[in-house]
Amino acid sequence: MDNRNQFRRTTWYKQKNSTIELSGKVNSFNVKDFCAALNLYKLSGADKMTLDFSRVTNAYPNGMLPIISLINLLKLEGHNIYVKLPSK
């Protein structure tokens, strides 16, 4: 059995609108994908980004704290960050 199919990505970067989307649970497993998405954002040269949490069902501290820390660094570097929260 191919183990790669067991783990589905829930975090990705959409360059056309400079958005990092997260879905499902936000926990420590998302941090690596979030860092990869953040790297793509920085390589794009954009100075504003949207964090889309609208499809997140559960957020845990072990995933959110690293995200908050990285976003704080971006804000200190002068980036404009917009956040789309879940509607529930």
Secondary structure, 3 states (H helix, E strand, C coil): CCHHHHCCCCEEEEHHHCEEEEEEEECHHHHHHHHHHHHHHHHHCCCEEEEEEEEEEEECHHHHHHHHHHHHHHHHCCCEEEEECCCC
